[in-house]
Amino acid sequence: MTPSSLPRASLLITVLVALLPMLTLTVGWGSGLFYLLAFVCLCLILTAPAPHWLQQLHPYRWLMLALCLPLAAVLLSQALNGHLEGPGIERGLRVALGFPCLLAGFLLIDRDRLRHFVWGVLAAGIGSTAIVCYLAGPTLERPPTPQFNAVGYGNLMLLMTVLTLYSLGWQLTRHPRAERALKLAVAAITCLGFVLTQTRTGWMAIPVFAAIGIALAGWLHRPMRALAALLGIGLVALAIGASSPALRERVAQGVQEIHECVTVAPTADTSMCIRLQLWGAAWHTIKQSPWSGIDGESTFSDKLRQLAATGQVSSFVARDFGEPHNDFLLALATNGVPGGIALLILYFAPAGLLACRLRRNVPQAQRVAAAMGLAVCLGFAVFGVTELMFRGMRTVSLYVTLIALFTALSAPGREQTTASTPR
């Protein structure tokens, strides 16, 4: 790698990273773009001196090893069940190999330029909101969103809103006021699109995002101010949600559906009762095979049909649903306890590293990146309680790319590494 080629590589990788969220939420090309980005990073690594990029990766050896556990859990489950399934292995490989490859590439390029990926987040917010508004129509009905169902789509839109708000801590242009106004406007527009999806469960992540924002603002050492800010954000979120009659109706309907499902109609084909049936089926499966799992989503569909024959789930659930609408329960059901542990590590291993980088003595630009990465890790953990966020390869690719990106952008600078050990 020559000094003249590094700026071009930095620009190319930044453009590809910026395109990833935008294409994932619009035309669905995120999976292919992930491979292209990984290939470019690999080419950059191969042209760089080995001692240089190996030294860059050295502080993350334990994190990279931990992120190999999802692949190990899949391989163990498949070995115990004597069945080979490609999609599970591919998901594991995207994490185990994709993360170190992307991280090494991101660590080699110019950090100031890489921060400009944020424009892709803004574009993803505007593009997805335009799609939602078009599909909702003048009657503002719940949109049949492309690429993802409305729940997953709304969750990702909320995440784009949060990343846009956190990016206010970065100044990327020579016009700070205009840049700030643009980011605030895009955040408001994307939040509106999220509300139009009528997604109920995404709201559970707002307290988490608010707490991260308060930590980013440096208010944790002032408990009263932090509490007031948290309450204020909660009231604003409540007001925004209450402003949508359709969302209010869906929330009330959800409460009624849960009550009816628990009391009088345990196999009713309503939105919330379907989830309860799927969770019950997953728990039944976990108890049958706690360590080996049943190996694969297709096998879980077979389990649902067996449970439908005994009246434990409805025939509609057995016919039209092949997963439990919960990432953790699916990991436990398909890959056993090792799979559940591996998924928790996928969330919380990078989250622990990024949370440490939110300390007040870390430079602001790096703290912003740490807050963004923490929002991705914890956001996916919360979203995964009521939706299968890792349903497709596109979302796995987006998650892996973002945690590698924010790990690199929050890494200690050269001026810090001589004074302290890498965090």
N, C-alpha and C positions, 0 to 999 in steps of 0.2 A: 504493500500500500504506500503510495507516494503522497507527499504533502498536498500535491495539486489534485489528487483524486479524492481526498477525504471530504472536501466541501460538496462535491457532486454526490458522493455516497450519502452524506448527511441529508442533502436535499431529497434524494430519491426515497430514502427510508422514511423521512418525515411525511412526504406526500402519500406513501403507501399506508402509513399508520393513520393519517388523517382520513383516507378514503375508507378504511375498514368500518368504523361505526356508521358512516353514511350509507355505504353499500349494503351493510348488514340489515339496516332498517328500511331500505327502499327496494332494491332489486334483488337482494339475497345472494350477492356474490362474495360474501365474507369468507366462505370456506376456501375458495380458490385463491383469493387474495392473501389469505394466511400463508398458504404454501409459497406464493411468490415472495412475500415479505421474508419468510424464513430462508428462502433460497438466496435472496440478496444479502441477508445478514451472514449467511454461511460463506458466500463469496468474499465478503468483507473480512471475515475472520481468517479465511485461508490466505489472504494477501497481507495480513498483519503479522508482525513478529509473534511467534508463539508465546515467548515469555511475557509479552505485554498483555495479551488478552487472558492468558491463564492467571496472571497476577490480578487482573480485574475481577475474575470470577472467584478467586480464592475465598474471599469473605462470605460467599454464598454457597459454599460446598454443602453445608448441612441443609439448607433450604432446598437445593437441587435434589439432594438425596431424599428428602421428605416428600417431594413432589413426584418421586418415582413410585410411591406407595399405591396410588390408584391403579397403575398398571400392574403392580405386583398382586394386588387384591383380585383383579380380573383374571390374571393368569392362574392364580391359586384356585379360584372358584372353578374355572374351566377345567383344570387338571383334576380336581376332586369329582366333578360331574362327568368327566370324560366327553366333553363337547366343546368344539371350537366355534367361537362366534366373532366375526371380524369387527363389527362396529364397536364393541366394548374395548377390544385391543387398540383400535384406531384412536378412540378417545384417550386412552391411557398414554399412547405414544405422543399424541399432540401435547400433552402436559409434560411428560417425562423428557422428551427430546426438544419440543418446541420452546419451552421456557428457557433452558440454558442457551440455546442458539440465539433466540431473540435478545435475551439479556446481554449476552456478550456483544452482539452487534450494536445495541443501544448504548452500551457503556463506551464504545469506541468512537462514537460520533459526537458532533458538537451539541452540547446540551441546550444552549440558547436557541439553536435552530429547531431542535426536536420539540421544544415547548409549543411550537407553532402548530402541532397536531390539533390543538384546541379548535382551530377553524373548522376542522372536520366534524368535531362534536357539535358545533353550532349549526353546521349544515345538516347534520343528522337530525337535530331537533326541528329545524324548519321544514325539512323534507318530510319527516314522519308526521308532523302536525298537518301539513298540507294534505297528505294521504288520508289521515283520520277525518279531517273536515270534509273532504270530498266524499268519503264513504258514508259518513254520518248523515250528510244531506241536510236540507233545510229543517227537517223534523228532529235532527240531532239524535237519531237512533244509534244504538250501539253498533259501531262499525265492524264489518267482517274483515279484519285487518289481514294483509298478505304476510307471507313468510312465517309469522307467528300468530297464535290465537290472541284475542284481545288482552288477556291477562299478561302474557309474556311481553307483548308489544308495549302495553302501558307501563309495565315495570321498567323496561329498557328506556322508555321515554322519560320516566321519572329520574332514572340514573343520569341521562344526558342533561336534564335540568340541573341536577346537583353538581355535576362536573362543571357546567357552565358557570354556576354561581361561585364555586370554589376558585375558578380561574380568574376571578376578579383580583386575586392576589398577585397575578402576573401582569406586567406591562409589556406587551408584545409589539406595540407600535409607537410612533412619535406623537400620537394624539391620545393621551390617556383618558381625557374626558369622553371623547367620541367612542373610544374602545369600551369604556365602562358602560356607557349608555347602550351600546349595541349588545353587549353581553347580558345586561339586565333585560332588555327588550326580548332577546331570544329566549332567555330563561322563562320569562312570563308567557311567551307564545307556546313554548314546549310544555309548560305546566298546564296550559289550557288544553292542549292536545291530550295530555295524560288524563285530565278530568273527563274529556269527551269519550275516552275508551270505557268509562264507567267501571274501572277496575277497583274493586273494594280492597283487595288484600295488599296492594302496593302501598296503601296508606300506613300499614304497620311499620314500614321502614323509615317513615319520616322522623320519628323520635331519634332513631339511630343517626340519621343524616344530620339532624339538628345538633346532637351531642358532638359529632365530629366537627361541625362548623364552629361550635362554641370553643372547642379545644384549639382549633385553628386560629380563632380570634384571640387566644391567650387569656381566656376568662376563667379557666378552671381554678386558678388560685384566688379568685374572687367569687365565693360560692353564691352570694346573694345576686350578683350580676348575672352569673351563669344560670341560676334558677329563673330569674326574671326573663332572660332571653329565651330559655327553653319554653316557659309558659307563653311568652309572646308568639313564638313560632307555632306552638300548638294551637293557639287561638286563631292565628292567620290561616293555618291549614284547615281548621274546623270551619272557618268562614268560607274558604274557597270550596270545600266539599259541600257545604250546605247550600251554596249558590246554585248547585245543579239539582233540579227537581228529579231528574232521572236517577242520579246517583243516590239521592236520599231514598228514593223508592226501592232501589236495589238493596241498600243496606237494611231497610225495614223488612224487605222480602227475605233476605238472607237469615235474619234473626228468626222469622216465622218458620222458615224451612227447617232450620236446625231444631227448633222446638217440636215440630211435627214429626221429624225423622226420629228423634230420641224417644218420643212418647207414643205415637200411634202408627206411624208408617215407616218402619226401618228400611224398606226397599223402595221408597218413592223415587221417581225419576225427576227430582228437582236438583238444581245446581248444587246446593250445599249438601243435600242428602247423598248425591252421587259421590261427592268427595268423602263423606263419612263412610260410605260403603267401600270405596277404594282403599281408604286407610285401614279399615277393619280387615279387608282381604289381605293387604300387605302384612299386617301384624300376624294374621293367621299363618301366612307363608313363612314369616320370620321364625315363628315358634316351631315350625316343622323342620326347618333347615337353618339353624342359627349360625353355623360356622361355614358351611360350604355355599349357602344360598342356592338358588335354583338356576342361576346362570342365564341371564338374558331376558329382555323385555318380552320376546315371543313366548317364552315359557311362562311368564306372568299372565299372559292372555289365556293360556291353557288353564292356569289355576283359577282364573275368574270364571271360566266356563264350568269348571268342576263345582265351584261354590254356587253358581247359578242353579245347577241341577239340584242342590240341596236347599235352595231358597234363601241362602245367606246374602246374595246380591241379586239384583234384578237382571232379567235377560237383556235388557237394554244396556246396562253397564257391562255385562260380559261380552256383548257383541260390539259395542262402539268404543270401549276404552281398554287400552292395553298397558296402562301404567297408572300408578297411584296418585298422580298430581302432587308428588312430594319427592324431592331429590333424595333426601336422607332415607326415607322408607324404601325407595326403589333400590338404593345402594345396599341397604341391609337385606332386602328380599332377594336380590339377584346375586350379590357377592358376599352375603353373610356379614358377621361382625367385622372382619377385616375391611370389607368394602365401606361400611359405615364409618369406621375410624379413619380410613383413607380420605373420605369425603370431608370430614371435619378438619383434617390436616390441610386439605386443599384450600379450605376457607381460612383457617386460623393460623397456619404457619406463616404465610406472607402477611397476614393481618398483624401478627405480633411484631414482626420486623418493622412494618410501616408505622405502627402505633408508637414505637420507640423513637421514631424520627419526627414525631409531632412535638417533641420537647421544646421548651421555650428557647434553649440555647442554640438551636439549629437555625441556619439562615432561612429567611421567609420563603424564598423560592423553592427550597427543598421541602419545607413544611407543607406548602400547598400541594406538591406532588404526593407527599405522604398521605395527606387528607383525602386526595382523590383516590389513591390506591386502597386506602382503608374503606372508603365508601363502596368501592367495587366489591371487595371481599365480603364485608358485612352485609351489603345490599343483596348480593347473590344468596348469602346464607338465609336472610329473612325472606326474600322472594321464593326461595326453594321450599319453604314450609307449605305453601299452598299451590305451587305451580312447579312443573318440571322444567326448570330453566335450562338444564343441560340436555334437553330433549334432542337437539340436533347438533351437528358438528359446528355450525356457524356460531352458536353461543359459546361452545367450548373454546373455539378459536378466539373469539372476542375476549373472553375472560383471561385466557393465557396471555394474550398480547398485552392487555391492559395492566395485568399485575407485573409483567416483565418491564413494561414501559415506566410505570410509576416507581418500581424498585430502582431502575436506572436513574430516573430524574430526581429521586430523593436521596441518591447516594452521596456520601461526603465528597466535597470537592477536593482538589489537590491541596488547597490551603489548609484543609482540615486533617487530611490523612497523616500529615507529619506530626500533628499535635495530639491526636487521639486515635484509638483503634476504630476501625470501621464498625458502624452500627448496623 
